[in-house]
Amino acid sequence: IKYQIPFNIVGGTGFYQKQSISDIYNYFAFLLNDKDDAALIGILRSPFFLVSDVRTLELSMFEGNSYWEKLKSATLTTNSFWQTIQERLNENKELANRVSIPLLLRKILKESEFISIISSRVDGAQEISNLNKLISITNDFFHDEFNTLYDYVSFLSDAISSTEDESQGRIEPG
């Protein structure tokens, strides 16, 4: 990095510190607590919705004590841009209490451009491998125990802030 020499880390450290993992954490943190403004702004700016900084600033001007309330206020305008986002988030908030989290994770990824955006990056193969690894970890997390959305968000939060290294997903030779 110091000498700006391009490199790829294969199976290296920092799995939970990857931006795509943080984006997914933000999504579920928001589903758990819709007053978590940092999580909502994070997912709005992420590949889930690709809201620009200018639009985020516009959103801040709407009425409401939280960004979720501001988003609801924004949908009252004639702008369908905010309405589409609010409807999708609201649907997933309702589903978070009714369906399994692994199923909800797959739905959230499928309904957005998240996978195609991260796969088009320079390190796209690694990003997709990491995403597959997170899906597997999520499936395992909910397989044997009676874990909840709260438990999952806490697990991801602890893993992201932990200094313990977790290797990234393996890229299968294609």
Contact map, one row per residue, 1 for C-alpha under 8 A:
111111000000000000000000000000000000000000000000000000000000000000000000000000000000000000000000000000000000000000000000000000000000000000000000000000000000000000000000000000
111110000000000000000000000000000000000000000000000000000000000000000000000000000000000000000000000000000000000000000000000000000000000000000000000000000000000000000000000000
111110000000000000000000000000000000000000000000000000000000000000000000000000000000000000000000000000000000000000000000000000000000000000000000000000000000000000000000000000
111111000000000000000000000000000000000000000000000000000000000000000000000000000000000000000000000000000000000000000000000000000000000000000000000000000000000000000000000000
111111100000000000000000000000000000000000000000000000000000000000000000000000000000000000000000000000000000000000000000000000000000000000000000000000000000000000000000000000
100111110000000000000000000000000000000000000000000000000000000000000000000000000000000000000000000000000000000000000000000000000000000000000000000000000000000000000000000000
000011111000000000000000000000000000000000000000000000000000000000000000000000000000000000000000000000000000000000000000000000000000000000000000000000000000000000000000000000
000001111100000000000000000000000000000000000000000000000000000000000000000000000000000000000000000000000000000000000000001000000000000000000000000000000000000000000000000000
000000111111100000000000000000000000000000000000000000000000000000000000000000000000000000000000000000000000000000000000000000000000000000000000000000000000000000000000000000
000000011111000000000000000000000000000000000000000000000000000000000000000000000000000000000000000000000000000000000000000001000000000000000000000000000000000000000001011000
000000001111100000000000000000000000000000000000000000000000000000000000000000000000000000000000000000000000000000000000000000000000000000000000000000000000000000000011110000
000000001111111000000000000000000000000000000000000000000000000000000000000000000000000000000000000000000000000000000000000000000000000000000000000000000000000000000111000000
000000001011111000000000000000000000000000000000000000000000000000000000000000000000000000000000000000000000000000000000000000000000000000000000000000000000000000001111000000
000000000001111111000000000000000000000000000000000000000000000000000000000000000000000000000000000000000000000000000000000000000000000000000000000000000000000000001111000000
000000000001111111001000000000000000000000000000000000000000000000000000000000000000000000000000000000000000000000000000000000000100000000000000000000000000000000001111100000
000000000000011111001100000000000000000000000000000000000000000000000000000000000000000000000000000000000000000000000000000000000000000000000000000000000001001100000100000000
000000000000011111101100000000000000000000000000000000000000000000000000000000000000000000000000000000000000000000000000000000000000000000000000000000000000000110000000000000
000000000000011111111100000000000000000000000000000000000000000000000000000000000000000000000000000000000000000000000000000000000000000000000000000000000000000000000000000000
000000000000000011111110000000000000000000000000000000000000000000000000000000000000000000000000000000000000000000000000000000000000000000000000000000000000000000000000000000
000000000000000001111111000000000000000000000000000000000000000000000000000000000000000000000000000000000000000000000100000000100010000000000000000000000000000000000000000000
000000000000001111111111100000000000000000000000000000000000000000000000000000000000000000000000000000000000000000000000000000000010010000000000000000000000000000000000000000
000000000000000111111111110000000000000000000000000000000000000000000000000000000000000000000000000000000000000000000000000000000000000000000000000000000000000100000000000000
000000000000000000111111111000000000000001100100000000000000000000000000000000000000000000000000000000000000000000000000000000000000000000000000000000000000000000000000000000
000000000000000000011111111100000000000000100000000000000000000000000000000000000000000000000000000000000000000000000000000000000000000000000000000000000000000000000000000000
000000000000000000001111111110000000000000000000000000000000000000000000000000000000000000000000000000000000000000000000000000000000000000000000000000001001100000000000000000
000000000000000000000111111111000000011101100000000000000000000000000000000000000000000000000000000000000000000000000000000000000000000000000000000000000000000000000000000000
000000000000000000000011111111100000001100100000000000000000000000000000000000000000000000000000000000000000000000000000000000000000000000000000000000000000000000000000000000
000000000000000000000001111111110000000000000000000000000000000000000000000000000000000000000000000000000000000000000000000000000000000000000000000010001000000000000000000000
000000000000000000000000111111111001001000000000000000000000000000000000000000000000000000000000000000000000000000000000000000000000000000000000000000001000000000000000000000
000000000000000000000000011111111111101100000000000000000000000000000000000000000000000000000000000000000000000000000000000000000000000000000000000000000000000000000000000000
000000000000000000000000001111111100000000000000000000000000000000000000000000000000000010011001000000000000000000000000000000000000000000000000000000000000000000000000000000
000000000000000000000000000111111100000000000000000000000000000000000000000000000000000000001000000000000000000000000000000000000000000000000000000011001000000000000000000000
000000000000000000000000000011111111000000000000000000000000000000000000000000000000000000000000000000000000000000000000000000000000000000000000000000000000000000000000000000
000000000000000000000000000001111111100100000000000000000000000000010000000000000000000000000000000000000000000000000000000000000000000000000000000000000000000000000000000000
000000000000000000000000000001001111100000000000000000000000000001110000000000000000000000000000000000000000000000000000000000000000000000000000000000000000000000000000000000
000000000000000000000000000011001111111100000000000000000000000001000000000000000000000000000000000000000000000000000000000000000000000000000000000000000000000000000000000000
000000000000000000000000000001000111111110000000000000000000000001110000000000000000000000000000000000000000000000000000000000000000000000000000000000000000000000000000000000
000000000000000000000000010000000001111111000000000000000000000000000000000000000000000000000000000000000000000000000000000000000000000000000000000000000000000000000000000000
000000000000000000000000011011000001111111100000000000000000000000000000000000000000000000000000000000000000000000000000000000000000000000000000000000000000000000000000000000
000000000000000000000000011001000101111111110000000000000000000000110000000000000000000000000000000000000000000000000000000000000000000000000000000000000000000000000000000000
000000000000000000000000000000000000111111111000000000010000000000100000000000000000000000000000000000000000000000000000000000000000000000000000000000000000000000000000000000
000000000000000000000010010000000000011111111100000000000000000000000000000000000000000000000000000000000000000000000000000000000000000000000000000000000000000000000000000000
000000000000000000000011011000000000001111111111100000000000000000000000000000000000000000000000000000000000000000000000000000000000000000000000000000000000000000000000000000
000000000000000000000000000000000000000111111101111000010000000000000000000000000000000000000000000000000000000000000000000000000000000000000000000000000000000000000000000000
000000000000000000000000000000000000000011111111111110000000000000000000000000000000000000000000000000000000000000000000000000000000000000000000000000000000000000000000000000
000000000000000000000010000000000000000001111111111000000000000000000000000000000000000000000000000000000000000000000000000000000000000000000000000000000000000000000000000000
000000000000000000000000000000000000000000101111110000000000000000000000000000000000000000000000000000000000000111001100000000000000000000000000000000000000000000000000000000
000000000000000000000000000000000000000000111111110000000000000000000000000000000000000000000000000000000000100111000000000000000000000000000000000000000000000000000000000000
000000000000000000000000000000000000000000111111111000000000000000000000000000000000100000000000000000000000000110000000000000000000000000000000000000000000000000000000000000
000000000000000000000000000000000000000000011111111100000000000000000000000000000000000000000000000000000000000000000000000000000000000000000000000000000000000000000000000000
000000000000000000000000000000000000000000011100111110110000000000000000000000000000000000000000000000000000000000000000000000000000000000000000000000000000000000000000000000
000000000000000000000000000000000000000000001000011111110000000000000000000000000000000000000000000000000000000000000000000000000000000000000000000000000000000000000000000000
000000000000000000000000000000000000000000001000001111111000000000000000000000000000000000000000000000000000000000000000000000000000000000000000000000000000000000000000000000
000000000000000000000000000000000000000000000000000111111100000000000000000000000000000000000000000000000000000000000000000000000000000000000000000000000000000000000000000000
000000000000000000000000000000000000000000000000001111111110000000000000000000000000000000000000000000000000000000000000000000000000000000000000000000000000000000000000000000
000000000000000000000000000000000000000010010000001111111111000000000000000000000000000000000000000000000000000000000000000000000000000000000000000000000000000000000000000000
000000000000000000000000000000000000000000000000000011111111100000000000000000000000000000000000000000000000000000000000000000000000000000000000000000000000000000000000000000
000000000000000000000000000000000000000000000000000001111111110000000000000000000000000000000000000000000000000000000000000000000000000000000000000000000000000000000000000000
000000000000000000000000000000000000000000000000000000111111110000100110010000000000000000000000000000000000000000000000000000000000000000000000000000000000000000000000000000
000000000000000000000000000000000000000000000000000000011111110000100100000000000000000000000000000000000000000000000000000000000000000000000000000000000000000000000000000000
000000000000000000000000000000000000000000000000000000001111111000000100000000000000000000000000000000000000000000000000000000000000000000000000000000000000000000000000000000
000000000000000000000000000000000000000000000000000000000111111100000110110000000000000000000000000000000000000000000000000000000000000000000000000000000000000000000000000000
000000000000000000000000000000000000000000000000000000000000111110001100100000000000000000000000000000000000000000000000000000000000000000000000000000000000000000000000000000
000000000000000000000000000000000000000000000000000000000000011111111100100000000000000000000000000000000000000000000000000000000000000000000000000000000000000000000000000000
000000000000000000000000000000000000000000000000000000000000001111101100000000000000000000000000000000000000000000000000000000000000000000000000000000000000000000000000000000
000000000000000000000000000000000011100000000000000000000000000111111100000000000000000000000000000000000000000000000000000000000000000000000000000000000000000000000000000000
000000000000000000000000000000000010100110000000000000000011000111111110000000000000000000000000000000000000000000000000000000000000000000000000000000000000000000000000000000
000000000000000000000000000000000110100100000000000000000000000101111111000000000000000000000000000000000000000000000000000000000000000000000000000000000000000000000000000000
000000000000000000000000000000000000000000000000000000000000001111111111100000000000000000000000000000000000000000000000000000000000000000000000000000000000000000000000000000
000000000000000000000000000000000000000000000000000000000011111111111111110000000000000000000000000000000000000000000000000000000000000000000000000000000000000000000000000000
000000000000000000000000000000000000000000000000000000000010010000111111111000000100010000000000000000000000000000000000000000000000000000000000000000000000000000000000000000
000000000000000000000000000000000000000000000000000000000000000000011111111100000010010000000000000000000000000000000000000000000000000000000000000000000000000000000000000000
000000000000000000000000000000000000000000000000000000000000011100001111111110000000000000000000000000000000000000000000000000000000000000000000000000000000000000000000000000
000000000000000000000000000000000000000000000000000000000010010000000111111110100110000000000000000000000000000000000000000000000000000000000000000000000000000000000000000000
000000000000000000000000000000000000000000000000000000000000000000000011111111110110010000000000000000000000000000000000000000000000000000000000000000000000000000000000000000
000000000000000000000000000000000000000000000000000000000000000000000001111111100000000000000000000000000000000000000000000000000000000000000000000000000000000000000000000000
000000000000000000000000000000000000000000000000000000000000000000000000111111110000000000000000000000000000000000000000000000000000000000000000000000000000000000000000000000
000000000000000000000000000000000000000000000000000000000000000000000000001111110000000000000000000000000000000000000000000000000000000000000000000000000000000000000000000000
000000000000000000000000000000000000000000000000000000000000000000000000011111111110000000000000000000000000000000000000000000000000000000000000000000000000000000000000000000
000000000000000000000000000000000000000000000000000000000000000000000000001011111111000000000000000000000000000000000000000000000000000000000000000000000000000000000000000000
000000000000000000000000000000000000000000000000000000000000000000000000000000111111100000000000000000000000000000000000000000000000000000000000000000000000000000000000000000
000000000000000000000000000000000000000000000000000000000000000000000010011000111111110000000000000000000000000000000000000000000000000000000000000000000000000000000000000000
000000000000000000000000000000000000000000000000000000000000000000000001011000111111111000000000000000000000000000000000000000000000000000000000000000000000000000000000000000
000000000000000000000000000000000000000000000000000000000000000000000000000000011111111100000000000000000000000000000000000000000000000000000000000000000000000000000000000000
000000000000000000000000000000000000000000000000100000000000000000000000000000001111111110000000000000000000000000000000000000000000000000000000000000000000000000000000000000
000000000000000000000000000000000000000000000000000000000000000000000011001000000111111111000000000000000000000000000000000000000000000000000000000000000000000000000000000000
000000000000000000000000000000000000000000000000000000000000000000000000000000000011111111100000000000000000000000000000000000000000000000000000000000000000000000000000000000
000000000000000000000000000000000000000000000000000000000000000000000000000000000001111111110000000000000000000000000000000000000000000000000000000000000000000000000000000000
000000000000000000000000000000100000000000000000000000000000000000000000000000000000111111111000000000000000000000000000000000000000000000000000000000000000000000000000000000
000000000000000000000000000000000000000000000000000000000000000000000000000000000000011111111100000000000000000000000000000000000000000000000000000000000000000000000000000000
000000000000000000000000000000000000000000000000000000000000000000000000000000000000001111111110000000000000000000000000000000000000000000000000000000000000000000000000000000
000000000000000000000000000000100000000000000000000000000000000000000000000000000000000111111111000000010001000000000000000000000000000000000000000000000000000000000000000000
000000000000000000000000000000110000000000000000000000000000000000000000000000000000000011111111100000000000000000000000000000000000000000000000000000000000000000000000000000
000000000000000000000000000000000000000000000000000000000000000000000000000000000000000001111111110000000000000000000000000000000000000000000000000000000000000000000000000000
000000000000000000000000000000000000000000000000000000000000000000000000000000000000000000111111111000010000000000000000000000000000000000000000000000000000000000000000000000
000000000000000000000000000000100000000000000000000000000000000000000000000000000000000000011111111110010000000000000000000000000000000000000000000010000000000000000000000000
000000000000000000000000000000000000000000000000000000000000000000000000000000000000000000001111111000000000000000000000000000000000000000000000000000000000000000000000000000
000000000000000000000000000000000000000000000000000000000000000000000000000000000000000000000111111100000000000000000000000000000000000000000000000000000000000000000000000000
000000000000000000000000000000000000000000000000000000000000000000000000000000000000000000000011111110110000000000000000000000000000000000000000000000000000000000000000000000
000000000000000000000000000000000000000000000000000000000000000000000000000000000000000000000001011111110000000000000000000000000000000000000000000000000000000000000000000000
000000000000000000000000000000000000000000000000000000000000000000000000000000000000000000000001001111111000000000000000000000000000000001000100000010000000000000000000000000
000000000000000000000000000000000000000000000000000000000000000000000000000000000000000000000000000111111100000000000000000000000000001001100100000000000000000000000000000000
000000000000000000000000000000000000000000000000000000000000000000000000000000000000000000000000001111111110000000000000000000000000000000000000000000000000000000000000000000
000000000000000000000000000000000000000000000000000000000000000000000000000000000000000000010011001111111111000000000000000000000000000000000000000000000000000000000000000000
000000000000000000000000000000000000000000000000000000000000000000000000000000000000000000000000000011111111100000000000000000000000001000000000000000000000000000000000000000
000000000000000000000000000000000000000000000000000000000000000000000000000000000000000000000000000001111111110000000000000000000000001000000000000000000000000000000000000000
000000000000000000000000000000000000000000000000000000000000000000000000000000000000000000000000000000111111111000000000000000000000000000000000000000000000000000000000000000
000000000000000000000000000000000000000000000000000000000000000000000000000000000000000000010000000000011111111100000000000000000000000000000000000000000000000000000000000000
000000000000000000000000000000000000000000000001000000000000000000000000000000000000000000000000000000001111111111100000000000000000000000000000000000000000000000000000000000
000000000000000000000000000000000000000000000000000000000000000000000000000000000000000000000000000000000111111111100000000000000000000000000000000000000000000000000000000000
000000000000000000000000000000000000000000000000000000000000000000000000000000000000000000000000000000000011111110000000000000000000000000000000000000000000000000000000000000
000000000000000000000000000000000000000000000011100000000000000000000000000000000000000000000000000000000001111111100000000000000000000000000000000000000000000000000000000000
000000000000000000000000000000000000000000000011100000000000000000000000000000000000000000000000000000000000111111111000000000000000000000000000000000000000000000000000000000
000000000000000000000000000000000000000000000011000000000000000000000000000000000000000000000000000000000000110111111100000000000000000000000000000000000000000000000000000000
000000000000000000000000000000000000000000000000000000000000000000000000000000000000000000000000000000000000110111111110000000010000000000000000000000000000000000000000000000
000000000000000000000000000000000000000000000000000000000000000000000000000000000000000000000000000000000000000011111111000000000000000000000000000000000000000000000000000000
000000000000000000000000000000000000000000000010000000000000000000000000000000000000000000000000000000000000000011111111100000000000000000000000000000000000000000000000000000
000000000000000000010000000000000000000000000010000000000000000000000000000000000000000000000000000000000000000001111111100100110000000000000000000000000000000000000000000000
000000000000000000000000000000000000000000000000000000000000000000000000000000000000000000000000000000000000000000111111101110110000000000000000000000000000000000000000000000
000000000000000000000000000000000000000000000000000000000000000000000000000000000000000000000000000000000000000000011111110100000000000000000000000000000000000000000000000000
000000000000000000000000000000000000000000000000000000000000000000000000000000000000000000000000000000000000000000001111111100000000000000000000000000000000000000000000000000
000000000000000000000000000000000000000000000000000000000000000000000000000000000000000000000000000000000000000000000001111100000000000000000000000000000000000000000000000000
000000010000000000000000000000000000000000000000000000000000000000000000000000000000000000000000000000000000000000000010111111100000000000000000000000000000000000000000000000
000000000000000000000000000000000000000000000000000000000000000000000000000000000000000000000000000000000000000000000111111111110000000000000000000000000000000000000000000000
000000000000000000000000000000000000000000000000000000000000000000000000000000000000000000000000000000000000000000000010001111111000000000000000000000000000000000000000001000
000000000100000000000000000000000000000000000000000000000000000000000000000000000000000000000000000000000000000000000000001111111100000000000000000000000000000000000001111000
000000000000000000010000000000000000000000000000000000000000000000000000000000000000000000000000000000000000000000000110001111111110000000000000000000000000000000000000000000
000000000000000000000000000000000000000000000000000000000000000000000000000000000000000000000000000000000000000000100110000111111111000000000000000000000000000000000000000000
000000000000000000000000000000000000000000000000000000000000000000000000000000000000000000000000000000000000000000000000000011111111100000000000000000000000000000000001111000
000000000000001000000000000000000000000000000000000000000000000000000000000000000000000000000000000000000000000000000000000001111111110000000000000000000000000000000001110000
000000000000000000011000000000000000000000000000000000000000000000000000000000000000000000000000000000000000000000000000000000111111111000000000000000000000000000000000100000
000000000000000000000000000000000000000000000000000000000000000000000000000000000000000000000000000000000000000000000000000000011111111100000000000000000000000000000000100000
000000000000000000000000000000000000000000000000000000000000000000000000000000000000000000000000000000000000000000000000000000001111111110000000000000000000000000000001100000
000000000000000000001000000000000000000000000000000000000000000000000000000000000000000000000000000000000000000000000000000000000111111111000000000000000000000000000000000000
000000000000000000000000000000000000000000000000000000000000000000000000000000000000000000000000000001001100000000000000000000000011111111100000000000000000000000000000000000
000000000000000000000000000000000000000000000000000000000000000000000000000000000000000000000000000000000000000000000000000000000001111111110000000000000000000000000000000000
000000000000000000000000000000000000000000000000000000000000000000000000000000000000000000000000000000000000000000000000000000000000111111111000000000000000000000000000000000
000000000000000000000000000000000000000000000000000000000000000000000000000000000000000000000000000011000000000000000000000000000000011111111100000000000000000000000000000000
000000000000000000000000000000000000000000000000000000000000000000000000000000000000000000000000000001000000000000000000000000000000001111111110000000000000000000000000000000
000000000000000000000000000000000000000000000000000000000000000000000000000000000000000000000000000000000000000000000000000000000000000111111111000000000000000000000000000000
000000000000000000000000000000000000000000000000000000000000000000000000000000000000000000000000000000000000000000000000000000000000000011111111101000010000000000000000000000
000000000000000000000000000000000000000000000000000000000000000000000000000000000000000000000000000011000000000000000000000000000000000001111111111000000000000000000000000000
000000000000000000000000000000000000000000000000000000000000000000000000000000000000000000000000000000000000000000000000000000000000000000111111100000000000000000000000000000
000000000000000000000000000000000000000000000000000000000000000000000000000000000000000000000000000000000000000000000000000000000000000000011111110000000000000000000000000000
000000000000000000000000000000000000000000000000000000000000000000000000000000000000000000000000000000000000000000000000000000000000000000001111111000000000000000000000000000
000000000000000000000000000000000000000000000000000000000000000000000000000000000000000000000000000000000000000000000000000000000000000000000101111100000000000000000000000000
000000000000000000000000000000000000000000000000000000000000000000000000000000000000000000000000000000000000000000000000000000000000000000001100111111110000000000000000000000
000000000000000000000000000000000000000000000000000000000000000000000000000000000000000000000000000000000000000000000000000000000000000000000000011111110000000000000000000000
000000000000000000000000000100010000000000000000000000000000000000000000000000000000000000000001000010000000000000000000000000000000000000000000001111111000000000000000000000
000000000000000000000000000000010000000000000000000000000000000000000000000000000000000000000000000000000000000000000000000000000000000000000000001111111100000000000000000000
000000000000000000000000000000000000000000000000000000000000000000000000000000000000000000000000000000000000000000000000000000000000000000000000001111111110000000000000000000
000000000000000000000000000000000000000000000000000000000000000000000000000000000000000000000000000000000000000000000000000000000000000000001000001111111111000000000000000000
000000000000000000000000100110010000000000000000000000000000000000000000000000000000000000000000000000000000000000000000000000000000000000000000000011111111100000000000000000
000000000000000000000000000000000000000000000000000000000000000000000000000000000000000000000000000000000000000000000000000000000000000000000000000001111111110000000000000000
000000000000000000000000000000000000000000000000000000000000000000000000000000000000000000000000000000000000000000000000000000000000000000000000000000111111111000000000000000
000000000000000100000000100000000000000000000000000000000000000000000000000000000000000000000000000000000000000000000000000000000000000000000000000000011111111100000000000000
000000000000000000000000100000000000000000000000000000000000000000000000000000000000000000000000000000000000000000000000000000000000000000000000000000001111111110000000000000
000000000000000000000000000000000000000000000000000000000000000000000000000000000000000000000000000000000000000000000000000000000000000000000000000000000111111111000000000000
000000000000000100000000000000000000000000000000000000000000000000000000000000000000000000000000000000000000000000000000000000000000000000000000000000000011111111010000000000
000000000000000110000100000000000000000000000000000000000000000000000000000000000000000000000000000000000000000000000000000000000000000000000000000000000001111111000000000000
000000000000000010000000000000000000000000000000000000000000000000000000000000000000000000000000000000000000000000000000000000000000000000000000000000000000111111100000000000
000000000000000000000000000000000000000000000000000000000000000000000000000000000000000000000000000000000000000000000000000000000000000000000000000000000000011111111000000000
000000000000000000000000000000000000000000000000000000000000000000000000000000000000000000000000000000000000000000000000000000000000000000000000000000000000000011111000000000
000000000000000000000000000000000000000000000000000000000000000000000000000000000000000000000000000000000000000000000000000000000000000000000000000000000000001001111100000000
000000000000111000000000000000000000000000000000000000000000000000000000000000000000000000000000000000000000000000000000000000000000000000000000000000000000000001111110000000
000000000001111100000000000000000000000000000000000000000000000000000000000000000000000000000000000000000000000000000000000000000000000000000000000000000000000000011111000000
000000000011111000000000000000000000000000000000000000000000000000000000000000000000000000000000000000000000000000000000000000000000000000000000000000000000000000001111100000
000000000111111000000000000000000000000000000000000000000000000000000000000000000000000000000000000000000000000000000000000001001100100000000000000000000000000000000111110000
000000000010001000000000000000000000000000000000000000000000000000000000000000000000000000000000000000000000000000000000000001001111100000000000000000000000000000000011111000
000000000110000000000000000000000000000000000000000000000000000000000000000000000000000000000000000000000000000000000000000001001100000000000000000000000000000000000001111100
000000000100000000000000000000000000000000000000000000000000000000000000000000000000000000000000000000000000000000000000000011001000000000000000000000000000000000000000111110
000000000000000000000000000000000000000000000000000000000000000000000000000000000000000000000000000000000000000000000000000000000000000000000000000000000000000000000000011111
000000000000000000000000000000000000000000000000000000000000000000000000000000000000000000000000000000000000000000000000000000000000000000000000000000000000000000000000001111
000000000000000000000000000000000000000000000000000000000000000000000000000000000000000000000000000000000000000000000000000000000000000000000000000000000000000000000000000111
